[in-house]
Amino acid sequence: MSLEKATLLADEIVIKRKEYLRSKIKRYPASNFRASNIPECDRQMVYSVLNWKEKSLYDEGLQAIFDRGNTEEKRVKIDLMELDFNFVAGQNDFEIKNREGEVICRGHIDGKIIYREEAIPCEIKSMNMNTFNALTSLDSFHKKPLHRKYLRQMQLYLFGNSEEAGLFILTDLQGHYKIFVVELDYGTCEYILQRLERNWVSVKKKEYPDRITYSEQVCEWCPYSHICLPDIQSKPAELINNKELEEKLDRRAEIKAIAEDYRALDGEIKAPFKKAENLTAFVGTRWQVISKTSVSQRIDTKLIPEKIAKDYLVDSKRTNVKIIDLNTVR
């Protein structure tokens, strides 16, 4: 094959793949809330029903990640069946109703494993390696808005189907699994249900809750920010062609997971020693752990009366730098 034809072929593959992915990106009508998309923001929840036609569409890159996730979900199910686990009833639909009997939320879960004559609900989530490594316990799901959505989805499913517990099966797209048992938490469910009912009233009245205080983690990724925050304008992005900087960013991504693992493990190890306050202990023949408690004085600015504090206000300039890995999902 000539160089010219090889180049044309490469370009055509890229163009056709983008067109194919773009054809799959759509808005879907919403007549109620979705269990898989209960965000931090009440206003966003109401927008998701009243303004679904105006929802910002994501790009082909994110669609490719979603497609990969769907393929991975099928592979996990095949793996489980090859291990002689009976995985059944994929995409189980469920509904949540309010006190008036209206369906205010719908959702589904990936399936169930029949185990010792019981059906255990399972939700399969695929993610990049760094995110996979960072999720070390159910507590770690609370650190990011996207992962908190996972917990709400599972809790709503367990509540809606009177299930005592279910499983999260996580995969890093490299064949590695993590499995977490999620127990039904009535306190959490009550909080979610109150939000659903409160925001359903707003939907029926066609009224919007107040804006939350601007949050990068929440607002930056909101598909309705162009409606809710039209006054916040972003400067055009610059394209920097710097190979050395790019290599440093790649290296930063590689060691990030290691650093996060270190912080999590360091905190886990030190936690019981902090409770002991003053202690010297030996662990095996290599490690010595010393815990010391000291008291120091500081100024608690929260206790200063507001009238006095205003007299000492000064301008403070701070520049935040955020680095986003475009190969990962939020």
Secondary structure, DSSP 8 states (H G I E B T S, - for coil): --HHHHHHHHHHHHHHHHHHHHHT------SSEETT---S-HHHHHHHHHTGGG-----HHHHHHHHHHHHHHHHHHHHHHHTT-EEE--SEEEEEE-TTS-EEEEEEESEEEEETTEEEEEEEEE--HHHHHH--SGGGGGGSHHHHHHHHHHHHHHHHTT-SEEEEEEE-SSS-EEEEEEE--HHHHHHHHHHHHHHHHHHHHT---------HHHHTT-TTHHHH-TT-----------HHHHHHHHHHHHHHHHHHHHHHHHHHHHHHHHHH-SEEEEETTTEEEEE---------GGGS-HHHHHTT-------------TTS--
